Amino acid sequence: MAQALPMLHFGVAQPQSAYGERRIARGVLNEALVDLDAIAHNVRLMRQVAGSAELMAVVKANAYGHGQNAVARTAVRNGAAWLGVATASEALSLRRSGLKGPILMWLHSPGEDLRTVLAEQIDVAVSASPQLHDLAAQAPTGANVHLKIDTGMARGGASPGDWPALVSAAARLERAGRIRVRGIWSHLADADTLGSRRSAEQLRTFQQALAFARTAGLKPPLVHLANSAGAFALPKSRYDMVRSGLAIYGIEPVPGHVLGLRPALTLQTSVILTRRIRAGAHVSYGQQWRARTDTTLALVPLGFADGIPRQAGRNASVWINGVRCPVAGSITMDQLMVDVGDVPVRAGDPAIVFGAGLKGEPTVTDWAQWAETIPSDILCAISDRVPRRYVPQSRRTSFPGETA
């Protein structure tokens, strides 16, 4: 005679079932909690590191996932003289939010209509002569440009062989009142490595490019090369301005050297279900994970659609009730399972995916190591369906034009 299956209990706030399930009675809460005091602290610290140079706060990619306009306002209030973004839409969002200070954007496609950008007095980076002439044609009253030289990263910027033509064209257009060269700049590739030979070579190439531009008659008020790591590891690269991205979000830019930055984002949620399983039970897709002993699983409603890196699942952990508990099985699109063992956990208990690490919870750097990537990758991947909430509570929790 077949054995009767145990009855399953579905619904809200049911008692523990034969399978050890508990269901949550209140709504699921996923949020990225952004500490604006930490942003302010980090900006002030990087302002000190920059010394006599000005500080640009880089707020591209929705401020590395933290919320562009909220972070930008906080940065400006705490010493950032400039804001840096990649695209026109990012730059115009800052203007729509009421930010009137200097902004530099550095990515635009051939023939892109930048008339609104130029009318808003947003500076634009230029890496080639055709870009320069295109901008001049779109700006009857003159475009503010920053000429970029590729010093060895082989990404954006004019190659050393193309630099003389770009500089000569810029000098002619500036004399004609068609453009204003406000900056000359480049980007360091290995500044996070102290004593990097590549960084030293880039610095020499940059110095040569700068000397050539000055010989051609260009006298830009801003020369900038250093990123967060360069400002610390290569002081000669600071020049007139430091562009700080990762550091203002609390990630130490040079491994092994602590500046005292404070991680600003905590990714948190709540357990929505627990289940007791027996030794030998497989969890999630495939048969990649199997319980070694009887244990309890906690279901967390975050997955790779929210920005949790699927490839980190084998090593990752989540902080629940004061304990780092390992992820069990494959991270799925909307959820992941956590092996909480015999830790008392109930549906509704808070779960921290990563935070500042002050309580022992995982940090974004931990997740980056587990996923074999970098912290910026983890932060920028947090999707728009995870709401951002800003603390302290006494401050505004939303900002004009905020997209997340």
C-alpha positions in Angstrom: 0.0 0.0 0.0 1.4 3.4 -1.0 2.4 5.7 1.8 0.4 8.9 2.0 2.2 12.0 1.3 2.4 14.6 4.1 0.1 17.5 3.8 1.6 20.7 2.5 0.5 24.0 4.0 0.2 26.9 1.6 -0.9 30.5 2.4 0.3 33.2 4.7 1.8 32.8 8.2 1.1 29.1 8.4 2.4 27.1 11.3 5.5 25.0 10.6 4.6 22.2 8.3 5.8 18.6 8.1 8.6 19.8 5.9 9.7 22.4 8.4 8.5 25.4 6.3 7.6 28.8 7.6 6.1 31.5 5.4 6.4 35.2 5.8 3.3 37.3 6.7 4.6 40.6 5.5 6.0 41.9 2.2 9.5 41.0 0.9 12.0 43.8 1.5 15.0 44.0 -0.8 17.0 47.2 -0.6 20.3 48.8 -1.2 20.9 51.0 1.8 23.2 53.9 1.0 25.0 55.7 3.8 25.4 59.3 2.7 27.6 60.0 5.8 30.0 57.4 4.5 30.0 59.0 1.0 30.7 62.4 2.7 33.5 61.0 4.8 35.1 59.3 1.7 34.9 62.5 -0.3 36.5 64.6 2.4 39.2 62.0 2.8 40.0 61.9 -0.9 40.0 65.7 -0.9 42.8 65.5 1.6 44.7 62.9 -0.4 44.4 65.2 -3.5 46.3 67.9 -1.7 46.3 71.2 -3.7 44.5 69.5 -6.6 40.8 69.7 -7.1 38.6 66.6 -6.7 36.3 65.2 -9.3 33.6 62.7 -8.0 33.0 60.1 -10.7 29.3 59.3 -10.6 28.9 57.3 -13.8 26.8 54.1 -13.9 24.3 55.4 -11.4 27.2 56.3 -9.1 28.5 52.8 -9.2 25.0 51.5 -8.3 24.6 53.9 -5.3 22.2 56.4 -7.0 23.7 59.2 -9.1 22.0 62.3 -8.0 22.0 61.5 -4.3 25.7 60.8 -4.3 26.5 63.7 -6.6 24.8 66.2 -4.2 26.6 64.7 -1.2 30.0 64.8 -3.0 29.6 68.5 -4.0 28.5 69.4 -0.5 31.7 67.8 0.9 34.4 69.2 -1.4 34.1 67.8 -4.9 34.6 70.6 -7.4 33.7 68.5 -10.4 31.5 65.6 -11.4 32.4 63.0 -13.9 30.2 60.8 -16.0 30.4 58.7 -19.1 27.4 59.6 -21.2 25.2 62.5 -22.2 22.2 61.1 -20.5 24.1 60.9 -17.2 25.3 64.4 -17.5 21.9 65.8 -18.4 20.3 64.0 -15.5 22.6 65.8 -13.1 21.6 69.1 -14.7 17.9 68.3 -14.4 18.4 67.5 -10.7 19.6 71.1 -10.1 23.3 70.6 -10.0 25.0 73.6 -11.8 28.7 73.0 -11.2 31.3 71.7 -13.7 30.6 68.3 -15.3 32.8 66.3 -17.6 31.5 63.5 -19.9 33.8 61.3 -21.9 31.9 58.9 -24.1 30.0 59.9 -27.3 29.5 58.3 -30.6 30.3 59.8 -34.1 27.6 62.2 -35.1 25.9 62.2 -31.7 23.7 65.3 -31.2 25.3 67.0 -28.2 23.8 70.5 -28.7 21.8 70.2 -25.4 24.9 69.0 -23.6 26.9 71.9 -24.8 24.1 74.4 -24.1 24.1 73.2 -20.5 27.8 74.0 -20.3 28.9 70.4 -19.9 32.5 69.7 -20.8 33.2 67.0 -23.3 36.2 64.8 -23.7 37.8 64.5 -27.2 40.1 61.8 -28.4 40.3 62.5 -32.2 40.2 65.3 -34.7 36.9 64.4 -36.3 35.2 64.5 -32.8 36.7 67.9 -32.2 35.4 69.4 -35.5 32.0 67.8 -34.9 31.7 69.5 -31.5 32.9 72.8 -32.8 30.1 72.6 -35.5 27.5 72.0 -32.8 28.4 74.8 -30.5 28.0 78.3 -32.0 29.3 79.9 -28.8 32.1 77.5 -28.3 32.5 74.0 -26.7 34.4 73.3 -23.5 36.7 70.3 -24.3 39.2 68.1 -22.5 41.7 66.6 -24.9 42.6 63.0 -24.0 45.9 61.3 -24.8 46.3 57.5 -24.7 49.4 57.0 -22.5 49.5 53.3 -22.7 46.1 51.8 -21.7 45.0 51.4 -25.4 41.5 52.4 -24.6 40.2 56.0 -25.1 42.4 58.9 -26.1 44.5 59.9 -29.1 47.5 57.7 -29.8 50.9 59.5 -29.5 51.1 59.4 -33.3 47.7 61.2 -33.6 48.3 63.6 -30.8 50.1 66.3 -32.8 47.2 66.6 -35.3 44.6 66.7 -32.5 46.6 69.4 -30.6 47.1 71.5 -33.7 43.5 71.4 -34.7 42.5 72.3 -31.1 44.8 75.2 -31.1 43.4 76.6 -34.4 39.8 76.2 -33.3 40.5 77.8 -29.9 42.2 80.8 -31.6 39.1 81.1 -33.8 36.8 81.1 -30.7 35.2 77.8 -31.8 36.2 75.8 -28.7 37.9 76.3 -25.3 40.4 73.7 -24.2 39.7 73.4 -20.5 41.7 70.2 -19.9 44.2 67.7 -21.0 44.0 64.3 -19.5 44.6 60.5 -19.6 43.9 57.4 -17.5 46.2 55.2 -15.5 45.9 51.4 -16.0 47.9 50.0 -13.1 47.9 52.6 -10.4 46.6 50.2 -7.8 50.1 48.5 -7.9 52.7 50.4 -6.0 55.9 51.0 -7.9 54.2 50.0 -11.2 56.6 50.3 -14.1 53.7 50.8 -16.5 52.4 53.7 -14.4 55.8 55.4 -14.5 55.9 54.9 -18.3 52.4 56.4 -18.6 53.4 59.4 -16.5 56.4 60.1 -18.8 54.3 59.8 -21.9 51.7 62.2 -20.4 54.4 64.7 -19.6 55.7 64.6 -23.2 52.2 65.0 -24.5 51.5 67.9 -22.2 54.8 69.7 -23.2 53.9 69.3 -26.9 50.4 70.8 -26.3 51.9 73.8 -24.4 54.4 74.4 -27.2 51.4 74.5 -29.6 50.0 77.3 -27.6 47.4 75.4 -25.4 47.2 76.5 -21.8 44.4 74.5 -20.3 43.5 75.3 -16.7 43.1 71.7 -15.8 45.6 68.8 -16.3 44.4 65.5 -14.8 45.7 62.0 -14.8 45.2 60.5 -11.3 42.3 58.2 -10.4 41.7 57.1 -6.8 44.6 54.7 -6.7 46.9 57.1 -8.6 46.3 59.9 -6.1 47.7 57.7 -3.4 50.3 55.6 -5.2 51.7 58.1 -7.7 51.6 61.6 -6.2 53.1 63.2 -9.3 50.0 62.2 -11.2 47.7 64.5 -9.2 48.4 67.6 -11.3 45.4 70.0 -11.1 42.6 67.5 -10.4 42.1 63.9 -9.1 39.3 61.8 -10.5 37.9 59.7 -7.7 35.5 56.9 -8.4 35.8 53.7 -6.4 37.3 55.4 -3.3 34.3 57.7 -2.7 32.1 54.5 -2.4 34.4 53.2 0.3 36.6 50.7 -1.6 40.3 50.9 -0.7 42.0 51.7 -4.1 45.4 50.1 -3.3 45.3 46.6 -1.9 47.1 46.2 1.4 47.0 50.0 2.1 44.1 51.3 4.3 43.2 54.9 3.9 40.2 54.7 6.3 37.4 54.7 3.7 34.0 53.6 4.7 31.9 51.3 2.4 28.7 53.1 1.7 26.3 50.4 0.4 24.6 47.6 2.3 22.6 45.1 0.2 20.0 43.6 2.5 16.8 41.7 2.4 14.8 39.3 4.6 14.4 35.5 4.7 11.0 34.6 3.2 11.0 30.8 3.9 12.9 28.2 5.8 13.0 24.5 5.1 14.6 21.5 7.0 16.2 19.0 4.7 17.9 15.7 5.3 21.5 14.7 4.7 22.0 13.9 1.0 19.4 16.2 -0.4 20.3 18.2 -3.5 19.6 21.9 -3.6 18.9 24.2 -6.6 19.5 23.4 -10.3 21.5 20.3 -11.2 23.3 18.3 -8.6 26.1 20.6 -7.7 25.3 20.9 -4.0 24.2 18.2 -1.6 23.6 18.5 2.2 26.3 16.7 4.2 24.1 16.5 7.3 20.5 17.3 8.2 20.3 21.1 8.0 18.0 24.1 7.6 17.8 26.2 4.4 16.8 29.8 4.3 15.3 31.3 1.1 16.6 34.8 0.2 14.7 36.7 -2.5 17.7 38.0 -4.4 19.3 36.5 -7.5 21.3 37.2 -10.6 18.5 39.4 -12.0 19.1 41.7 -9.0 22.9 41.7 -9.6 24.0 38.8 -7.4 26.9 37.1 -9.4 25.9 33.6 -10.2 29.5 32.4 -10.4 30.1 33.3 -6.7 27.7 30.7 -5.4 30.3 28.0 -4.6 32.1 30.2 -2.1 29.7 33.0 -1.1 28.0 33.5 2.3 25.2 35.7 3.6 24.9 37.2 7.1 21.8 36.0 9.0 21.2 36.4 12.7 24.9 37.2 13.5 26.4 34.3 11.5 28.0 34.1 8.0 26.0 31.2 6.4 27.1 29.7 3.1 25.1 29.8 0.0 23.7 26.4 -0.9 23.5 25.4 -4.6 23.3 27.6 -7.7 22.2 31.2 -7.4 19.1 31.5 -9.5 17.5 34.5 -11.3 15.4 35.8 -8.4 16.5 33.9 -5.3 19.2 32.0 -3.5 19.3 29.4 -0.8 21.4 29.7 2.3 22.6 26.8 4.6 21.9 28.1 8.1 22.6 24.8 9.8 21.1 24.8 13.3 21.1 28.6 13.6 17.7 29.7 14.7 16.2 31.4 11.7 12.6 32.3 10.9 10.9 33.8 7.9 11.1 37.6 8.2 14.6 37.6 9.8 17.0 40.1 8.1 19.7 38.9 5.8 22.7 41.0 4.7 24.3 40.0 1.4 27.1 42.5 1.9 27.8 45.6 3.9 30.6 47.5 5.6 31.9 44.4 7.4 31.8 46.0 10.8 29.7 43.2 12.3 31.4 40.5 10.5 29.0 40.5 7.5 30.5 39.9 4.0 31.7 43.0 2.1 31.5 43.8 -1.6 35.2 43.0 -1.7 34.4 39.5 -0.4 31.8 39.0 -3.1 34.2 40.3 -5.8 36.8 37.7 -4.7 34.2 34.9 -4.7 33.1 35.9 -8.2 36.7 36.4 -9.4 36.0 40.0 -10.4 36.3 43.5 -8.9 34.1 45.4 -6.5 32.9 47.9 -9.1 31.5 45.0 -11.1 29.4 43.9 -8.1 28.2 47.4 -7.2 27.3 48.4 -10.8 25.3 45.2 -11.3 22.7 45.9 -8.6 19.6 46.2 -10.7 16.9 48.9 -10.7 14.4 46.5 -9.2 16.4 46.8 -5.9 15.3 50.1 -4.4 17.9 52.5 -3.0 17.3 54.0 0.4 19.4 56.8 1.8 20.5 57.2 5.4 20.7 58.9 7.8 16.9 59.2 8.0 17.1 62.9 8.9 18.1 63.6 5.3 16.1 63.5 2.2 15.5 59.9 1.0 14.8 60.9 -2.7 16.3 63.3 -5.1 15.0 65.0 -8.2 15.6 62.8 -11.2 16.7 59.8 -9.2 16.5 56.7 -11.3 16.9 54.1 -8.7 
